[in-house]
Amino acid sequence: AQSVSQHNHHVILSEAASLELGCNYSYGGTVNLFWYVQYPGQHLQLLLKYFSGDPLVKGIKGFEAEFIKSKFSFNLRKPSVQWSDTAEYFCAVTKHNAGNMLTFGGGTRLMVKP
Amino acid sequence: DVKVTQSSRYLVKRTGEKVFLECVQDMDHENMFWYRQDPGLGLRLIYFSYDVKMKEKGDIPEGYSVSREKKERFSLILESASTNQTSMYLCASSLQRWQSETQYFGPGTRLLVL
């Protein structure tokens, strides 16, 4: 069974600091990759996704993620975080062309200090 | 905008009670999902459905059942609630069965079983 690991459970940053959240998955075949975000009191929503093509994908609110196939990784980055980025971030994976069953990582809680 | 609604934001039930969680989506999506969200474990798939009256087990179906009598509605049933089912329950939907697509999430139901 595939699994998804997010190594940082809690991250605390000051505003304007750079962010990188790690995500690794275990499945060896072709995958589709997602980052979802849950802001306090809000629905889980899509931040960005990778299906194919350019391994560097850009999402909403200045976030980007890079797919490195050789490392089974899909790390999330943002050059300069804001207080409003305080949220929980989830990496998720689904097998390519195998339906829409997502496997989620354990999540990373990000707190940005003003 | 896709809208996924869940019948309750908060529920308190007693051990042994039968519990119904309702989810409705308004965008004619084929796929619907039930997850539970627990700290440090991320989201884990309980059941999903890709068509009316169809259901598939996810990763943790034990103690749960589901019902999908209409395309827009997907119910999660706890036949006899137990304290280890205290959790946040999230419903999601996505457009087509065999496509890896964005899942749209509801606001969640926080269930406490006493």
Interface residues (C-beta under 8 A of the other chain):
Chain A: V4 Q6 H9 N32 F34 Y36 Q42 H43 L44 Q45 L46 K49 F51 F90 A92 T94 K95 H96 N97 A98 G99 N100 M101 L102 T103 F104 G105 G106 G107
Chain B: V4 N31 F33 Y35 G40 L41 G42 L43 R44 L45 F48 Y50 G58 D59 L90 A92 S94 Q96 R97 W98 Q99 S100 E101 T102 Q103 F105 G106 P107 G108
